[in-house]
């Protein structure tokens, strides 16, 4: 597993986006409504999360819906648990 996911998780805005997506799938507009920043900034954060494969997208007409990629997210959690256990396998 690359460090891309861990780098993506280093930002508090991206962690908050993941929290929102943990509640339910959302459009970029629905996510952007939760932050006091420009839509383009939220879009950048979504792009970083998508590049790290922490989120996946599905097109619904002209709308793109974002969802948590639970497979990759679970792998990140396993890697973190391994780190906290001193390198022992999870």
Backbone torsions as a table, in degrees:
resi	resn	phi	psi	omega
1	UNK	NA	134.8	-179.0
2	UNK	-80.1	169.5	178.8
3	UNK	-80.8	-1.8	-177.0
4	UNK	-56.3	-44.3	-179.0
5	UNK	-65.2	-41.4	179.8
6	UNK	-67.0	-38.4	176.7
7	UNK	-64.7	-39.2	178.6
8	UNK	-64.0	-37.1	-178.5
9	UNK	-75.4	-11.7	-178.7
10	UNK	-68.6	-19.8	-176.7
11	UNK	-93.7	128.9	-178.2
12	UNK	-64.2	-32.0	177.7
13	UNK	-64.7	-42.9	179.5
14	UNK	-67.2	-36.6	176.1
15	UNK	-63.8	-38.6	178.2
16	UNK	-65.9	-39.6	176.9
17	UNK	-60.1	-42.7	178.7
18	UNK	-64.0	-37.5	175.6
19	UNK	-60.4	-45.3	179.3
20	UNK	-60.8	-43.2	-179.3
21	UNK	-72.0	-22.5	174.5
22	UNK	-67.9	-23.7	177.7
23	UNK	-79.0	-44.1	179.5
24	UNK	-172.7	161.9	175.0
25	UNK	-65.2	147.5	-177.7
26	UNK	-145.0	157.0	172.5
27	UNK	-84.5	165.2	177.8
28	UNK	-59.8	-38.8	178.7
29	UNK	-62.9	-41.8	178.3
30	UNK	-64.0	-37.5	178.2
31	UNK	-69.4	-46.5	-177.5
32	UNK	-59.9	-31.9	179.2
33	UNK	-60.3	-21.5	-175.7
34	UNK	-87.4	-2.5	-174.0
35	UNK	-129.1	140.9	178.0
36	UNK	-87.0	57.5	-179.7
37	UNK	-144.1	167.7	-180.0
38	UNK	-63.9	148.7	178.7
39	UNK	-56.9	-36.9	-179.1
40	UNK	-62.8	-33.2	177.5
41	UNK	-68.5	-42.7	177.1
42	UNK	-63.1	-41.6	178.7
43	UNK	-60.1	-39.7	177.5
44	UNK	-62.4	-45.3	179.1
45	UNK	-61.2	-41.1	178.2
46	UNK	-63.3	-38.9	178.8
47	UNK	-63.4	-42.5	178.2
48	UNK	-62.0	-44.5	178.8
49	UNK	-64.2	-38.1	178.9
50	UNK	-68.4	-42.7	177.8
51	UNK	-60.9	-33.0	177.9
52	UNK	-82.7	-0.1	179.5
53	UNK	63.1	22.6	176.1
54	UNK	-82.1	-22.6	174.5
55	UNK	-127.4	153.3	176.5
56	UNK	-123.1	161.1	-178.9
57	UNK	-125.4	155.5	173.8
58	UNK	-140.4	129.0	179.3
59	UNK	-83.4	132.0	175.8
60	UNK	-125.8	90.5	-173.9
61	UNK	67.7	-121.6	178.3
62	UNK	-94.7	2.1	-178.2
63	UNK	-101.7	142.9	174.1
64	UNK	-110.9	125.9	179.8
65	UNK	-104.1	133.0	-179.7
66	UNK	-101.4	143.4	176.8
67	UNK	-142.0	155.8	176.7
68	UNK	-68.9	131.7	175.3
69	UNK	-88.2	90.8	-171.1
70	UNK	-64.3	-28.9	179.9
71	UNK	-62.8	-50.2	-180.0
72	UNK	-69.7	-39.8	179.9
73	UNK	-60.2	-41.8	178.3
74	UNK	-63.9	-36.6	178.4
75	UNK	-66.7	-38.9	176.9
76	UNK	-62.1	-43.9	179.4
77	UNK	-62.3	-42.6	178.1
78	UNK	-60.0	-43.4	179.6
79	UNK	-64.5	-39.3	178.6
80	UNK	-65.8	-41.8	178.9
81	UNK	-62.8	-38.0	178.4
82	UNK	-63.2	-41.2	178.3
83	UNK	-62.7	-43.5	-178.0
84	UNK	-71.5	-21.1	178.1
85	UNK	-91.7	9.9	177.9
86	UNK	76.8	29.4	175.7
87	UNK	91.9	-3.9	177.5
88	UNK	-70.9	147.0	178.9
89	UNK	-64.0	143.8	179.9
90	UNK	-79.3	NA	NA
